[in-house]
Amino acid sequence: MMYRYATALFVGATFLISGCGDGAPTNADIRNAIEKKMEDATKVAGNDPTVIAMMKALMPDMSKYEIKETKCTESGRDSYDCIVTAVYMNQTESKQMKFVRLRDGWSIVD
């Protein structure tokens, strides 16, 4: 009797553990990765006000972007090639992007 419970517990735990962290990035994951990439790019500018102003002018305001759809295919371990479709000021744009899962979340691969 105890063996049955232990087996059931083991099988259940295995399914739970194997389900954790699997799958392609969600729309929220993609948004966070894009925002992180933009934040990292502005850090490169350092304290030069001219460079900072140029970067801000060139970078889109992510609060106005709505990520509508993502289609991802696994391209390796914790790595996905995705087509990300977003709407910005009533214009729809799709872009091919590669994402990799890191310990602290998803990152865009250049």
OpenMM code with the backbone's topology and positions (N, CA, C; nanometers):
from openmm import Vec3, app, unit

residues = "MET MET TYR ARG TYR ALA THR ALA LEU PHE VAL GLY ALA THR PHE LEU ILE SER GLY CYS GLY ASP GLY ALA PRO THR ASN ALA ASP ILE ARG ASN ALA ILE GLU LYS LYS MET GLU ASP ALA THR LYS VAL ALA GLY ASN ASP PRO THR VAL ILE ALA MET MET LYS ALA LEU MET PRO ASP MET SER LYS TYR GLU ILE LYS GLU THR LYS CYS THR GLU SER GLY ARG ASP SER TYR ASP CYS ILE VAL THR ALA VAL TYR MET ASN GLN THR GLU SER LYS GLN MET LYS PHE VAL ARG LEU ARG ASP GLY TRP SER ILE VAL ASP".split()
positions = [
    Vec3(0.0833, -0.1199, 0.0000),
    Vec3(0.0000, 0.0000, 0.0000),
    Vec3(0.0873, 0.1258, 0.0000),
    Vec3(0.1878, 0.1271, 0.0835),
    Vec3(0.2776, 0.2420, 0.0915),
    Vec3(0.3506, 0.2617, -0.0410),
    Vec3(0.3840, 0.1512, -0.1074),
    Vec3(0.4536, 0.1574, -0.2359),
    Vec3(0.3692, 0.2310, -0.3395),
    Vec3(0.2377, 0.2065, -0.3405),
    Vec3(0.1478, 0.2740, -0.4356),
    Vec3(0.1485, 0.4247, -0.4149),
    Vec3(0.1386, 0.4651, -0.2901),
    Vec3(0.1380, 0.6090, -0.2607),
    Vec3(0.2705, 0.6738, -0.2989),
    Vec3(0.3791, 0.6056, -0.2697),
    Vec3(0.5108, 0.6593, -0.3032),
    Vec3(0.5269, 0.6708, -0.4548),
    Vec3(0.4797, 0.5688, -0.5272),
    Vec3(0.4881, 0.5714, -0.6731),
    Vec3(0.4028, 0.6845, -0.7295),
    Vec3(0.2812, 0.6984, -0.6793),
    Vec3(0.1920, 0.8044, -0.7265),
    Vec3(0.2518, 0.9416, -0.6975),
    Vec3(0.3084, 0.9578, -0.5792),
    Vec3(0.3712, 1.0841, -0.5427),
    Vec3(0.4906, 1.1142, -0.6329),
    Vec3(0.5722, 1.0131, -0.6598),
    Vec3(0.6885, 1.0302, -0.7461),
    Vec3(0.6472, 1.0687, -0.8885),
    Vec3(0.5487, 0.9985, -0.9435),
    Vec3(0.5021, 1.0270, -1.0801),
    Vec3(0.4429, 1.1678, -1.0871),
    Vec3(0.3624, 1.2039, -0.9876),
    Vec3(0.3028, 1.3380, -0.9847),
    Vec3(0.4090, 1.4462, -0.9756),
    Vec3(0.5069, 1.4261, -0.8907),
    Vec3(0.6143, 1.5244, -0.8750),
    Vec3(0.6965, 1.5362, -1.0024),
    Vec3(0.7176, 1.4235, -1.0691),
    Vec3(0.7934, 1.4253, -1.1947),
    Vec3(0.7222, 1.5102, -1.2993),
    Vec3(0.5908, 1.4938, -1.3096),
    Vec3(0.5148, 1.5747, -1.4053),
    Vec3(0.5214, 1.7224, -1.3699),
    Vec3(0.5107, 1.7539, -1.2420),
    Vec3(0.5166, 1.8935, -1.2003),
    Vec3(0.6527, 1.9548, -1.2299),
    Vec3(0.7574, 1.8826, -1.1973),
    Vec3(0.8924, 1.9342, -1.2196),
    Vec3(0.9209, 1.9473, -1.3682),
    Vec3(0.8811, 1.8486, -1.4466),
    Vec3(0.9093, 1.8548, -1.5901),
    Vec3(0.8300, 1.9657, -1.6565),
    Vec3(0.7174, 2.0051, -1.5992),
    Vec3(0.6376, 2.1126, -1.6561),
    Vec3(0.6906, 2.2497, -1.6220),
    Vec3(0.7706, 2.2599, -1.5199),
    Vec3(0.8220, 2.3903, -1.4782),
    Vec3(0.9284, 2.4398, -1.5753),
    Vec3(0.9108, 2.5609, -1.6221),
    Vec3(1.0125, 2.6220, -1.7033),
    Vec3(1.0166, 2.5760, -1.8479),
    Vec3(0.9271, 2.4885, -1.8893),
    Vec3(0.9272, 2.4433, -2.0271),
    Vec3(0.8461, 2.5375, -2.1123),
    Vec3(0.8793, 2.5419, -2.2399),
    Vec3(0.7995, 2.6168, -2.3338),
    Vec3(0.8645, 2.7452, -2.3792),
    Vec3(0.8033, 2.7982, -2.4830),
    Vec3(0.8514, 2.9214, -2.5452),
    Vec3(0.8214, 3.0414, -2.4566),
    Vec3(0.8882, 3.1526, -2.4845),
    Vec3(0.8607, 3.2735, -2.4056),
    Vec3(0.7190, 3.3252, -2.4316),
    Vec3(0.6582, 3.3769, -2.3284),
    Vec3(0.5250, 3.4363, -2.3406),
    Vec3(0.5377, 3.5784, -2.3938),
    Vec3(0.4259, 3.6404, -2.4249),
    Vec3(0.4287, 3.7809, -2.4687),
    Vec3(0.4911, 3.8702, -2.3618),
    Vec3(0.4588, 3.8416, -2.2353),
    Vec3(0.5165, 3.9206, -2.1251),
    Vec3(0.6677, 3.8985, -2.1175),
    Vec3(0.7128, 3.7752, -2.1378),
    Vec3(0.8566, 3.7466, -2.1381),
    Vec3(0.9273, 3.8236, -2.2489),
    Vec3(0.8638, 3.8268, -2.3657),
    Vec3(0.9220, 3.8960, -2.4806),
    Vec3(0.9296, 4.0456, -2.4546),
    Vec3(0.8225, 4.1021, -2.4002),
    Vec3(0.8225, 4.2451, -2.3669),
    Vec3(0.9353, 4.2759, -2.2678),
    Vec3(0.9487, 4.1938, -2.1646),
    Vec3(1.0536, 4.2156, -2.0645),
    Vec3(1.1923, 4.2059, -2.1273),
    Vec3(1.2118, 4.1107, -2.2181),
    Vec3(1.3421, 4.0950, -2.2835),
    Vec3(1.3740, 4.2160, -2.3706),
    Vec3(1.2735, 4.2680, -2.4423),
    Vec3(1.2946, 4.3864, -2.5258),
    Vec3(1.3274, 4.5074, -2.4387),
    Vec3(1.2526, 4.5261, -2.3307),
    Vec3(1.2777, 4.6387, -2.2413),
    Vec3(1.4166, 4.6290, -2.1789),
    Vec3(1.4582, 4.5087, -2.1419),
    Vec3(1.5912, 4.4885, -2.0838),
    Vec3(1.6992, 4.5212, -2.1859),
    Vec3(1.6787, 4.4795, -2.3109),
    Vec3(1.7756, 4.5071, -2.4167),
    Vec3(1.7886, 4.6584, -2.4388),
    Vec3(1.6761, 4.7279, -2.4373),
    Vec3(1.6780, 4.8732, -2.4550),
    Vec3(1.7460, 4.9408, -2.3367),
    Vec3(1.7197, 4.8913, -2.2171),
    Vec3(1.7831, 4.9468, -2.0968),
    Vec3(1.9342, 4.9274, -2.1027),
    Vec3(1.9771, 4.8092, -2.1446),
    Vec3(2.1208, 4.7825, -2.1570),
    Vec3(2.1846, 4.8742, -2.2604),
    Vec3(2.1130, 4.9015, -2.3688),
    Vec3(2.1659, 4.9893, -2.4744),
    Vec3(2.1848, 5.1320, -2.4230),
    Vec3(2.0928, 5.1788, -2.3400),
    Vec3(2.1071, 5.3155, -2.2874),
    Vec3(2.2219, 5.3241, -2.1868),
    Vec3(2.2527, 5.2146, -2.1194),
    Vec3(2.3651, 5.2153, -2.0249),
    Vec3(2.4979, 5.2336, -2.0982),
    Vec3(2.5039, 5.1851, -2.2217),
    Vec3(2.6253, 5.1983, -2.3016),
    Vec3(2.6556, 5.3450, -2.3286),
    Vec3(2.5503, 5.4261, -2.3350),
    Vec3(2.5677, 5.5687, -2.3634),
    Vec3(2.6438, 5.6400, -2.2538),
    Vec3(2.6452, 5.5823, -2.1353),
    Vec3(2.7150, 5.6462, -2.0241),
    Vec3(2.6441, 5.7729, -1.9817),
    Vec3(2.7194, 5.8797, -1.9589),
    Vec3(2.6624, 6.0063, -1.9125),
    Vec3(2.6632, 6.1143, -2.0198),
    Vec3(2.6905, 6.0778, -2.1433),
    Vec3(2.6951, 6.1759, -2.2521),
    Vec3(2.5528, 6.2172, -2.2889),
    Vec3(2.5126, 6.3408, -2.2571),
    Vec3(2.3751, 6.3837, -2.2811),
    Vec3(2.3348, 6.3814, -2.4289),
    Vec3(2.4301, 6.4059, -2.5170),
    Vec3(2.3991, 6.4041, -2.6605),
    Vec3(2.3653, 6.2626, -2.7057),
    Vec3(2.4447, 6.1671, -2.6641),
    Vec3(2.4212, 6.0269, -2.7011),
    Vec3(2.2908, 5.9775, -2.6388),
    Vec3(2.2664, 6.0137, -2.5143),
    Vec3(2.1434, 5.9729, -2.4467),
    Vec3(2.0216, 6.0290, -2.5201),
    Vec3(2.0268, 6.1551, -2.5582),
    Vec3(1.9158, 6.2178, -2.6307),
    Vec3(1.8927, 6.1490, -2.7651),
    Vec3(2.0015, 6.1151, -2.8363),
    Vec3(1.9876, 6.0460, -2.9648),
    Vec3(1.9260, 5.9078, -2.9470),
    Vec3(1.9692, 5.8362, -2.8456),
    Vec3(1.9163, 5.7019, -2.8218),
    Vec3(1.7687, 5.7063, -2.7853),
    Vec3(1.7303, 5.8026, -2.7032),
    Vec3(1.5897, 5.8154, -2.6656),
    Vec3(1.5036, 5.8494, -2.7871),
    Vec3(1.5583, 5.9310, -2.8768),
    Vec3(1.4838, 5.9677, -2.9975),
    Vec3(1.4677, 5.8486, -3.0913),
    Vec3(1.5665, 5.7607, -3.0939),
    Vec3(1.5628, 5.6456, -3.1840),
    Vec3(1.4865, 5.5263, -3.1274),
    Vec3(1.4806, 5.5162, -2.9961),
    Vec3(1.4142, 5.4015, -2.9342),
    Vec3(1.2647, 5.4271, -2.9194),
    Vec3(1.1861, 5.3259, -2.9510),
    Vec3(1.0414, 5.3430, -2.9378),
    Vec3(0.9976, 5.3426, -2.7921),
    Vec3(0.8836, 5.4029, -2.7671),
    Vec3(0.8242, 5.4029, -2.6336),
    Vec3(0.7493, 5.2706, -2.6169),
    Vec3(0.8059, 5.1800, -2.5389),
    Vec3(0.7484, 5.0459, -2.5251),
    Vec3(0.6092, 5.0468, -2.4631),
    Vec3(0.5753, 5.1524, -2.3902),
    Vec3(0.4417, 5.1574, -2.3302),
    Vec3(0.3338, 5.1711, -2.4374),
    Vec3(0.3730, 5.2137, -2.5572),
    Vec3(0.2774, 5.2283, -2.6665),
    Vec3(0.2729, 5.1046, -2.7567),
    Vec3(0.3591, 5.0078, -2.7297),
    Vec3(0.3612, 4.8836, -2.8058),
    Vec3(0.2693, 4.7808, -2.7419),
    Vec3(0.1979, 4.7098, -2.8262),
    Vec3(0.1185, 4.5972, -2.7788),
    Vec3(0.1644, 4.4742, -2.8558),
    Vec3(0.2192, 4.3784, -2.7855),
    Vec3(0.2620, 4.2556, -2.8506),
    Vec3(0.1380, 4.1698, -2.8698),
    Vec3(0.1027, 4.1491, -2.9951),
    Vec3(-0.0213, 4.0810, -3.0298),
    Vec3(-0.0057, 3.9307, -3.0371),
    Vec3(0.1027, 3.8869, -3.0953),
    Vec3(0.1150, 3.7444, -3.1237),
    Vec3(0.2614, 3.7070, -3.1345),
    Vec3(0.2906, 3.5874, -3.0915),
    Vec3(0.4240, 3.5334, -3.1116),
    Vec3(0.4108, 3.3904, -3.1604),
    Vec3(0.4917, 3.3571, -3.2560),
    Vec3(0.4990, 3.2198, -3.3055),
    Vec3(0.6433, 3.1769, -3.2897),
    Vec3(0.6646, 3.0826, -3.2001),
    Vec3(0.8007, 3.0410, -3.1696),
    Vec3(0.8219, 2.8938, -3.2009),
    Vec3(0.9416, 2.8641, -3.2472),
    Vec3(0.9828, 2.7258, -3.2669),
    Vec3(1.1132, 2.7053, -3.1914),
    Vec3(1.1235, 2.5914, -3.1282),
    Vec3(1.2429, 2.5609, -3.0503),
    Vec3(1.3615, 2.5452, -3.1450),
    Vec3(1.4714, 2.6110, -3.1126),
    Vec3(1.5900, 2.6044, -3.1978),
    Vec3(1.7105, 2.5466, -3.1244),
    Vec3(1.6890, 2.5053, -3.0031),
    Vec3(1.7966, 2.4488, -2.9220),
    Vec3(1.7492, 2.4419, -2.7778),
    Vec3(1.8391, 2.4008, -2.6920),
    Vec3(1.8024, 2.3920, -2.5506),
    Vec3(1.7797, 2.5315, -2.4950),
    Vec3(1.6569, 2.5562, -2.4460),
    Vec3(1.6187, 2.6862, -2.3901),
    Vec3(1.6384, 2.8002, -2.4897),
    Vec3(1.6235, 2.7707, -2.6178),
    Vec3(1.6423, 2.8698, -2.7227),
    Vec3(1.5277, 2.8593, -2.8232),
    Vec3(1.4713, 2.9749, -2.8606),
    Vec3(1.3570, 2.9767, -2.9510),
    Vec3(1.3735, 3.0850, -3.0563),
    Vec3(1.3380, 3.0501, -3.1800),
    Vec3(1.3259, 3.1477, -3.2882),
    Vec3(1.1797, 3.1873, -3.2931),
    Vec3(1.1532, 3.3170, -3.2836),
    Vec3(1.0156, 3.3650, -3.2760),
    Vec3(0.9880, 3.4724, -3.3809),
    Vec3(0.8675, 3.4721, -3.4296),
    Vec3(0.8174, 3.5834, -3.5088),
    Vec3(0.7255, 3.6602, -3.4152),
    Vec3(0.7647, 3.7818, -3.3834),
    Vec3(0.6915, 3.8646, -3.2882),
    Vec3(0.6130, 3.9694, -3.3665),
    Vec3(0.4826, 3.9721, -3.3447),
    Vec3(0.3971, 4.0704, -3.4102),
    Vec3(0.3495, 4.1697, -3.3050),
    Vec3(0.3751, 4.2976, -3.3321),
    Vec3(0.3390, 4.4029, -3.2376),
    Vec3(0.2656, 4.5145, -3.3108),
    Vec3(0.1850, 4.5876, -3.2352),
    Vec3(0.1129, 4.7025, -3.2890),
    Vec3(0.1654, 4.8266, -3.2173),
    Vec3(0.2021, 4.9269, -3.2979),
    Vec3(0.2526, 5.0532, -3.2453),
    Vec3(0.1853, 5.1652, -3.3229),
    Vec3(0.1078, 5.2445, -3.2529),
    Vec3(0.0372, 5.3572, -3.3133),
    Vec3(-0.0406, 5.3127, -3.4386),
    Vec3(-0.1207, 5.2094, -3.4216),
    Vec3(-0.2081, 5.1534, -3.5254),
    Vec3(-0.1336, 5.0920, -3.6437),
    Vec3(-0.0068, 5.0671, -3.6306),
    Vec3(0.0688, 5.0000, -3.7359),
    Vec3(0.1188, 4.8664, -3.6821),
    Vec3(0.0982, 4.7621, -3.7617),
    Vec3(0.1399, 4.6279, -3.7227),
    Vec3(0.2735, 4.5960, -3.7868),
    Vec3(0.3617, 4.5403, -3.7066),
    Vec3(0.4950, 4.5048, -3.7547),
    Vec3(0.5319, 4.3674, -3.7008),
    Vec3(0.5907, 4.2852, -3.7851),
    Vec3(0.6392, 4.1539, -3.7424),
    Vec3(0.7898, 4.1487, -3.7605),
    Vec3(0.8559, 4.0828, -3.6664),
    Vec3(1.0010, 4.0746, -3.6710),
    Vec3(1.0464, 3.9379, -3.6209),
    Vec3(1.1445, 3.8815, -3.6879),
    Vec3(1.2066, 3.7556, -3.6461),
    Vec3(1.3058, 3.7869, -3.5347),
    Vec3(1.2939, 3.7167, -3.4222),
    Vec3(1.3837, 3.7391, -3.3087),
    Vec3(1.4196, 3.6045, -3.2473),
    Vec3(1.5371, 3.5969, -3.1885),
    Vec3(1.5813, 3.4753, -3.1207),
    Vec3(1.5906, 3.5047, -2.9713),
    Vec3(1.5339, 3.4149, -2.8911),
    Vec3(1.5338, 3.4302, -2.7461),
    Vec3(1.5995, 3.3094, -2.6815),
    Vec3(1.6682, 3.3352, -2.5727),
    Vec3(1.7291, 3.2283, -2.4946),
    Vec3(1.6911, 3.2481, -2.3486),
    Vec3(1.6595, 3.1379, -2.2816),
    Vec3(1.6228, 3.1447, -2.1401),
    Vec3(1.7488, 3.1439, -2.0548),
    Vec3(1.7612, 3.2458, -1.9713),
    Vec3(1.8713, 3.2559, -1.8761),
    Vec3(1.8158, 3.2352, -1.7360),
    Vec3(1.9019, 3.2346, -1.6384),
    Vec3(1.8560, 3.2159, -1.4998),
    Vec3(1.7589, 3.3238, -1.4544),
    Vec3(1.7817, 3.4461, -1.5015),
    Vec3(1.6983, 3.5581, -1.4566),
    Vec3(1.5903, 3.5968, -1.5576),
    Vec3(1.5614, 3.5119, -1.6538),
    Vec3(1.4556, 3.5399, -1.7499),
    Vec3(1.5032, 3.5207, -1.8925),
    Vec3(1.4261, 3.5721, -1.9864),
    Vec3(1.4556, 3.5576, -2.1284),
    Vec3(1.5414, 3.6735, -2.1772),
    Vec3(1.6257, 3.6447, -2.2762),
    Vec3(1.7125, 3.7455, -2.3341),
    Vec3(1.7067, 3.7335, -2.4860),
    Vec3(1.7251, 3.8465, -2.5537),
    Vec3(1.7297, 3.8483, -2.6991),
    Vec3(1.8727, 3.8174, -2.7420),
    Vec3(1.8853, 3.7310, -2.8401),
    Vec3(2.0156, 3.6969, -2.8958),
    Vec3(2.0310, 3.7724, -3.0259),
    Vec3(2.1404, 3.8458, -3.0380),
    Vec3(2.1648, 3.9229, -3.1614),
    Vec3(2.2187, 3.8333, -3.2700),
] * unit.nanometer
topology = app.Topology()
chain = topology.addChain("A")
for resn in residues:
    res = topology.addResidue(resn, chain)
    for name in ("N", "CA", "C"):
        topology.addAtom(name, app.Element.getBySymbol(name[0]), res)
